[in-house]
Each structure stands twice: as C-alpha cells, then as structure tokens.
Amino acid sequence: MRAAVYMSADVPLVIERVDDPTPKAGQAILQVAGAGICGSDLHMKQLNRMPKGTIFGHEFAGSIVALGSDMDGWKVGERVTALPVLSCKNCAACDADLPSLCTGVAFIGARPDRPGAYAEYVAVDRHMLQRLPEGVSFIEGAMVEPLAVAHHAVEMAGVKSNSTVLIMGLGPIGAATALFARMKGARHVVVSEPSPVRRALAIDLGATAVIDPKSEDVSARFAAITGRAPEIVFECVGNPGLLKQAVGYAGVRGQVVVAGVCMGDDAINPLAALGKEVTIKFSQAYGEGDFAAVIDAIARRRIDVAPMHSRSVGFDAFPAAFEELGKAPKDCKILLDPSLS
C-alpha cells in the first residue's frame, strides 16, 4: 500500500510503498477514506523525535475491509471512525473513560509499531471502533477526533447558557471549541486570532465576535464587546507565553482551560492568578463518551463541521500540504484522501 512516511525534520514526508497491515485477533483493517493533519503530527516532525519510517495519522475514518478473530458484532463494509488511544484498559483513568490519562498511554501514529492513517489502510483495535451513522460522511468522520478534543474541554469548563467565552486561536481545536460553546448556548463566544482568514472562519462557525491580537488590546476589546471580562478562556494554541496571557484575560474567579499542547517549558505569574482566584485546568484529549457525543451531534445536525474542512488532497499533494500547514497555516483542516491519487 501507499503511505506518507516520516524520515526526518529536514525533509517532507515521503510517499512509499509499504506492507499492507494484516489483522491480529481483536483487530479490524480499515480502508482509509480520510485522515486529518493534526498539530501534534506537525510538532512530532518538527521536533525530530520519532524513528525514521514512522507513519503518522490519528484522525481518520474509513470502511472495514478485513477482520481478525474475536471480532463478533462487526462486519466488513461498516463505516467507522476510531478512538486512536492505546491504553491498558485496567487502571483508574481507563475505568473513568479517561484513556489518554493512562500511565501507559500511546496513540496510533505516534509509535513505529502502530502505524497511523497516512496510508491506504490502518489496523485498529476492536475497542477503538466507533460506527458512523447513516448521513455522517467520511469527511465528518475523519474530524471526530479533533472535535472530541474540543468537546472534552468544553465539558470540563462547564460551558452553559449565557456563558461568556474567549477562545485563543482558531486552529482546528479552537474552531471546534467555538462550535461546542455555541451548541451549549454560550451567549458570547469571542475568538482572538491573528489570521484574517481564520477570523472570518470563526464567524462562519458561530463566533459572536472576533479580535485581532496583533492590532487590538484583547482585554479592552473583549470588555467593549461583552461588558465584562471572560468567564472562561480556552487556550487552544500551545505556544509558550499564551498561558500567562490567558490568566491575564480571565475575569475574577474565571477559568482558564488549556487545550493547546505546549511542547516545552512555560511559566505564569502565580500572583496574577491568585489575585483573581483564577482556576486553571488542563484538558487532555478525550474518552469514548466524547467520541459518541460528537458523532451524535453531527448526526443530529446540532453542529455543522463543514466550514472546518479546508480541502482534501491525495498522496501526490500531501507532503507539500503537510509542510505548508506547519510553516504558514492558512487552512483549518486538511485531509488526506487516498482515493484522490
């Protein structure tokens, strides 16, 4: 099969022929219909920490084309997405449907022995599979994973009717956070984003207002729009220094929910948080319940994820699209569609 293979930080992903996966007991093989480029994949390549030959890709959907033993209840041809988490299934975190907090956690596409979905086929464990209802497209199915990250963060924050929310950054996680904050009935969903293209996207996704942090004072502009400071600040970027900014933006007894992944050390001024009794929460990935809730929201058309999908590309264009998204991101979500090349 064809796959986009990581070689090093210095060169684009390489399209190679690799062996097709074969299902072990308790596994299904999916024919990939769509696989999203995630910021964590970009970071893994940039940091050059993965072994040569790793196949990334943990946001995906497709059809079952082969089944191993012990797969009763599943059949070839079913349309699915999958929770890409490898966990022990036997600890307090796993018992609480928090598999990403398992001490032995790993992800498909982040280990050389568990290739991801930047390929024509991918092997998935039985417990990961999530059926896609009739009417939910493969494009929507491939975006369930980043949507689940945002759903988990919004649930953790307790967003409700009349909440006043600031979202920092409108990459895929910020975009999905805007969708779910509005679905929960938040009165104000204000997005701070330097890209004019992404600010326009924020409005398409239901944001009530946008702020350009490069040219505007975020706190002053937010107060002018809403009449108050944010009750909840979602930090959805992960760059060093943004957590400190988020604490500064939050109102008295406000919350800062960190959904962006900062790959290095960062610092805040504790007195800034103490002086307002700000609560800081870190939101890590999702559980099966988040996946199920996202799929249900899409199926019932409570959210419209179409504006998040920038474009789909085939293997020939995929390495360049991956590099472009890592250097000068204009798109929100780019999907690999193996059928296009």
N, C-alpha and C positions, 0 to 999 in steps of 0.2 A: 504494500500500500504506500501511498504518498504521505509524507509528514513534513512539517516545518520543524527543523531540528536546531537546537541551540549549540553553538560552537564556542563562542567567547563573547565578551562585551564589545570587542572591537569590530566584529563583522555581523552583518544581518543574519537572521535565521536562514538556514539553507534547506531547500526543498530536496528531500532524498527519498529513495525507495527503502523501506524498512519492512521487517516481517509483519504479517498480519497477526493480531492477537488471537489467541485461542482461549476459550472459556474454561476456567477451572471450576471445581464444584462451588455452587453458590454464586456464580457469575453469569452475566449476560454480556454479549458483544453488541455494541451499538454502531450502526452506520451513522456517522456524524452528519447532521443537516445544518448545524450552525454552531460556531464556537466563538465566544467573545474575547476580545483583547482586554485584559484586566491590568490595572495599575500595578498590582503585585507582580505580574509577569514582567512588566517593563522594569520594575525595580530589581527583580532577580537577575535579569540580563545585565542591567547597568552595574550591579554590584559584583558580577562575575564570580558568584559563589557556587554555582551549580556545576555538576560534572558535564563535560563535553558529551553531547549525544542526548541530553535531556529533551523531552518533548513536553512543552508547557500546555496549558489549556484546562481550566477547571470550570468554565461557564459554557454549558453545551446542552444540546437537545438532539434527538435522533430517533431512529427506529431500531428495535431489537431484530438482529439478523441471526443470532446463534445463542443457544443456552447451554450451560453446563448442567451437571446433575444437581439435584436438590433445588430446583427452580420451579416447583409446583406453584400454580397460580399465575404464572407468566407465560406468554406465548410470543413466538416470532411474529413480527409485524406491528407490535404495540408501539405507540408513540410515547416517548418518555423524556424527562429530564432527570437529573441525578444530583443528589447531595454529595459533593466530592470529598467528603471528610473520611479519613481513615482513623478510627478511634478504637479503644479497647472494648467498648460496649459493656464494661463491668466495673465502673467507678462511680463516685458520687456525681461527677459532672455529666457523664453519659446517662446515668439514671434520671437526671433532671432535664434531659433533652438539651444539653449544652455540650455537644460532642467536640466543638472547637476548643473547649477548655480542658479536655482530657490531657493528662500529663504526657501521653504518648502520641499526641495528635500529629497527623501529617495529612497532606492533601494530594489527590490525584494531580499529576502535572508538576509536582514540586519534589518528586523523588524519581531517580532514574529507573527504579524497578516498578514504578507505576506510571507509565506514560499517560500524558494528558490527551486532550481532544483536538490539538492542532494536527489532525490526521484524518484519514478517511474512516478509521474505526477506533473505538476505545473500549477497554474492558471495564465493567462496572460491577461492584458487589451488589448482591440482592438487596441488602438493607438500604442502599443508596437510592434505589429507583423510585421515581415519582411519575405516575401516569399523567399525561396531558389530556384534558377533556376535549371532546369534540368542539371545534371552534377556536381552540387555542393553537396558534400557529407555531411552527418551529422557531421562527424569529422570536416570538414572545417567550417560548420555552427556553431558548438559549439565554434570555435575560432574567430568568427567575433567580439565578444565583445572586447577582448584584442587587436585585430588588429585595431579596431576602435579607441581605446585609442591612439595608435601609429600614426594612420592616422591623428588624430586631432592635435597631437603635431608637426608632420612633416609639415602639412599645416600651422600651426601657425608660424613655423620657416621660412616658405617660401623657403624650400629647392628647388634648381633648378639645371639645368645642370651646371657642373663644381664646385658645392659647395664642400667645404672641411669640413667634419663632423667627430666629435669624439663622440662615444656613450659609456657612462659609465655604465657597467653592461649588461649582456646578459641573464637576465631572459626573460619571455615572452614579456614584453613591450620593452625591448632593442632589442630582436630578431625581433619583428615586426617593430620597428623603422628602423632597418637595411634594412628590405625588402622594406619599402616605400621610404627610402632615395635613394636606388639604383633604384627603379622604377622611381623616379623623375629625375634621371640622375646624381646624385652627383658623382663627379669624385673620391673623396676619402671618403670612409666610414670605419673608423678605430674604432675598438672595444677594450676597456680596460676592461679586465675580468680576475679575478684570477684563475678561474677553467679551467684546460686544456681541459676538455670535452666540456665546453661551448665555449672555444676559437675555437675549431675545428668546432663546430656547426656554429659559426659566419661565417667562411669561406664557409660552405655549403649554408648559407643564402645570400651570395653575398658580404660580407665584403671584402674590398680590402687588409686589414692588421689587425693584432691583436697585443695587447700589454698585457703583464703580469704586473699589477701594483705592485705586490709584489716584483718583482725582477728587474724591469726596471723603469727608470725615464720617466714618461708618456710624459711630455712636450718635453724632449730631443728626445725621440724615435719618437714621432709624427712628429717633425720637420725634423728628419732624413728621415722619410718615404715620407713626402709631400713637404718639403722645406719651410714650414710656420707653424704658429700656427692655431688652428682650427677657422674657421669662425662661426661654430655652435657647441655647446656642448650640448648633451642631457644627463641629469642626470636621469637615469632610475632605480635607486636602492631605494633611500629614506632613507638611513642611515644617522644619524647625522654626520656632518663634510664633507659630499660629495659636498654640495652646495658650501662651501668655496673652495674646491679643483677645482670644475668646473669653478668658477670665475678665479682661478689662471691659468687654462689651456687655457682659451679663449684668442683669439688674440685681437688686437686693434679694437674697435668698433664691437667686436664679440657679439654673442648671447649665453646666457645660457637658455635652455628650460628645465624646471623641470617637468618631467613626473612621477618620483618616488614619492611615498607618504611617507613622514616622519611623524610619528605619535606623535612626541614630539617636544619640542623647539629645535631650531638650531640657529646658528649665522654665520655671514660672516664679513669680514673686508671691510667696505664700501670704504676705500681708494683704495683697490685693484681693485674694480670695477670702481671707479671714475677715476683712473689713466689711464684706457684703454677705458673709456666710454662704458663699457660692459652693454648690455641690458639683464635684467633677466626677463623671462616670466614663468608663471606657467600655465601648461596645465591640465585642469580638464576634464577627461572623454571624452565625445563625444556628437554628436547630431544625428538626423535621417539621415542627409546628409552624415555623416561619415560612418554609417552602410551601406547605399546604395552604397557608393563609394567602400567600402571594398568588399561587395558582388559582385559588378560589376568587380572589379579587379580579384577576384578569378574565376568568371565565364569565363572571357576572358583570363584567364591564364597569366595575367600580373605579378602575384606573385605566388610562389609555397610555400604553408604553410606546406607541408608535413614534412620538417625537424624539425619544431617546435613541432610536436606531438610525444612525447616520448613513451607513451603507454596508453592503456585503461585498466581499471580494473573494476571488478564487485563489488557488495556491500561487499562481504566477505573480499576482499583485500583492500577496500577503506580506512578504518580508519588508517591502517598501512601506506598506501601510503601518506595520508594526513600528518601524523606525520613525516614521513621521509622527505617530501618536506619542512617542517617547520624547521627541525633541521640541515640537511646536504644536501642541494639541489644539485642534480646531473642532474635531469631531467629538461626539459624546461616546457612542458605542459602535465600534466596527466589528463585524462578524466575519469569520472565515466560513465560506460555503464551498465545500469541496466539489460540489456539482458544477461550479462555475468555471472550472479549468481542469 
